[in-house]
């Protein structure tokens, strides 16, 4: 069972601490995206890194289109990993869509988790009458259509938008390369699950302590979106970083680490 889960999610463990920190990447990424964050926590924590099934070096043969037709499937994987490694009082760190995956896992098994840190979360990307998610239905439909017809072109264009650090083009190039390493059909499916999802009603069910970390300028998840998450999670804190882009753990790791340490202290 343990060997199967380690292979399925490419689980790696670092650090010498007694407490557990599980870090989970966002759409199109992999565990390598945490490399600037993990050195700062290795003494205090046992750090668990994974690749979501279908991403990075996970076992793509384990990708079940029915199971992963909602984020619940990934949340179940998180719980399985925690059980297999006998983790307790976990600090879950989730970027982007994985913030909602962590939320769902913590709702299912709150006893497993002590803290939840969300970086650039969004409970819903599409606007409706009383909610601003940042995108119209037409925007998302066009995004998914472009992804379907020209994934490489989509990856190149979106990487720059997501990273939003034009003076450091190497960051966008890394993100683009990460997108392009993934199985095309799985990437398309995961995109539709991510961008069409709606987890707003789940936020009020979360009972564990949470921190929302937000860049001041983020084309994917705006401050307004982050504040919505904060206002609907009962035991949450909110911090805005003086950074741009959707991946501050890559583009501004020092600021991200500082916010995490202040919260965990």
Secondary structure, DSSP 8 states (H G I E B T S, - for coil): -HHHHHHHHT-EEE---SEEEEEE--TT--GGGGHHHHTTTTTTEEEEE---TTSTTS-GGG--TTGGGSTHHHHHHHHHHHHHTT--SEEEEEETHHHHHHHHHHHH-GGGEEEEEEES--SBSB-BTTB--SB-HHHHHHHHHHHHH-HHHHHHHHHHHHH--TT-HHHHHHHHHHHHHS-HHHHHHHHHHHHH-B-HHHHTT--SEEEEEEEEE-SSS-HHHHHHHHHHSTTEEEEEEEEESS-HHHH-HHHHHHHHHHHH-
